[in-house]
Amino acid sequence: MGLDAFIDLLKKNLSTTDFNRMMAFTASMEPERRSAMMQFLAERETLAPAVGSTAPDFTLPRLDSGDQVRLSSFRGRKPVALIFGSYT
């Protein structure tokens, strides 16, 4: 995905306030760093599953035991929410 197409995607999917904040944040960066960050984000978004598509299957350890849980084991049973973030 090209940078211009990515900027258009951001405009379409972010609120005006969030889009303006992101543009202000990136405008304060050195041009090389801004370009690298935006390219990284554009490539990451290109690799992300499309909204509504089947999520890629994976296995993770349960927090309360050493057991493993597989995402596909929930298919057709109940909704699953995946939440990612930095908590540092």
N, C-alpha and C positions, 0 to 999 in steps of 0.2 A: 504494500500500500504506500503510495506516495505521500509526502508531507502535506500537500494541499488537500488531498482527499481525506487525510486524517483530521486536518483542521475542520473541514466541512462536517465530518462525522461528529467531532466534538460539539460544534455549533448545534447540530441536530439533536444530540442526546443529552447535553448538559443544560441546566437552566442558564438564563442570561447572566445571572449573578455569578454562578460557578465558572462559566466560560470566561467572563471578564477577569475573575480572580486568577484563573490559570494563566491567561495571557499576560496579566500584570506580573505574576510570579516569574514566568519564563522570560519576559522582557528584561528583568533585572539580571539575568545571567549573561556570562560572556557568550558571544555568538557560537563558538565551537561547542561549548557545553550545552547550550540550548538546542543546537542542531542534533547533537548526540542523544540527548534525553528524548526529544520528540521522535527521533528515528526509532529509538528503543521502544517507546510506547506504541508507535504505529505498528512495528513488527509484532509486538506482543498481542495487540488487539487483532491482528490478522490471524494469529494462531489460536485465538480463543474460540471455543465452540459458539456457534450462532445461537441467539436466543431462541428457545423452543426446541433445539436439537437435543439428541440423547447425549448425556455427559459421558466423557471417557471413563472407563471403569478403573478403579484403583482400590488398594487395600491399605488400611491404617490400623494402628494399634488402638484398642479401647483405653480410655483414660483410667478406668476403674479396675482393669485387670490386664493380664498379658495377652488376652485373646485378640484376634484380628477381626476386623469387620470389613466386608467388601461392599462397595457402593451398589453393585448390581443385585445384591441380595435384597434390596428394598424395591426393586423394579416391580411395579404393579401393586404394591402393598400400601405405602403411605408416602406423603411428601417428605422430601429430604431437603434441608437447608444447609448449604455450605457457606461458612463465614470465614473469611480470611482477613487478617489484619496484623498490624504490629502493636504489641502491647508493652513496649519498652518505654 
